Structure formats: structure tokens, C-alpha cells
Amino acid sequence: MTEMKEITTEELLKKIEAGEQLELVDVREDDEVAQGIIPGAKHIRMGTIPENLDKFDKDKEYIMICRSGNRSGQVCRFMQEQGYQVTNMVGGMLEWEGETK
């Protein structure tokens, strides 16, 4: 089992501020996302990830986001098993201090 890659909210904020092109995926529920999502993140609810795998490209790396980092961690493990490159944002939106929209 490969170890799961992780990124902190601070590290992610630095990458965004540096203008890096990142693939961000927010796996929270609709009502949670309504309270604010990182600009540029795609919203694909955790429960719908399996049926949406065709929207992901195995050559790209995705940063998965949820409220605390738990659900996105589960999604990362699942997607890693399917051969996708994923990184979990540890601490989730609870620790996110950057911009939201």
C-alpha cells in the first residue's frame, strides 16, 4: 500500500499564491460548500466520486479537500487504489485561512 500524500492548508495557500495551476477537488456536501469553497476547486461530493472517476485524468495530481481531512483522506485512499495521483489536504476547511468564495 503506497503511503498517502498530504499537504497542509498553509502549503496549499503558498502554492495558490505562487500562481501554481492545481487540480483541487472539494468532496463535501452541498450545504457545506455553500458556506465557502476554495476558488477554482471543483465540487464532487464524496458519495459520487466512484461514478465520476472518468472526470479525472491519471496523469494529473489532484488535491482532495473536505471539512477536516477525514473524508478527503478516504477518497484519496480509494482513488489511489484506482491508480490516480491524489494528495489529501490535512486539516480541511476548518484550518483553511485563504480565500473562499
Secondary structure as GFF3:
##gff-version 3
##sequence-region A 1 101
A	DSSP	beta_strand	5	8	.	.	.	ID=ss1
A	DSSP	alpha_helix	9	17	.	.	.	ID=ss2
A	DSSP	beta_strand	23	26	.	.	.	ID=ss3
A	DSSP	alpha_helix	30	33	.	.	.	ID=ss4
A	DSSP	beta_strand	42	43	.	.	.	ID=ss5
A	DSSP	three_ten_helix	46	48	.	.	.	ID=ss6
A	DSSP	three_ten_helix	50	55	.	.	.	ID=ss7
A	DSSP	beta_strand	61	65	.	.	.	ID=ss8
A	DSSP	alpha_helix	70	81	.	.	.	ID=ss9
A	DSSP	beta_strand	85	90	.	.	.	ID=ss10
A	DSSP	alpha_helix	92	95	.	.	.	ID=ss11
###
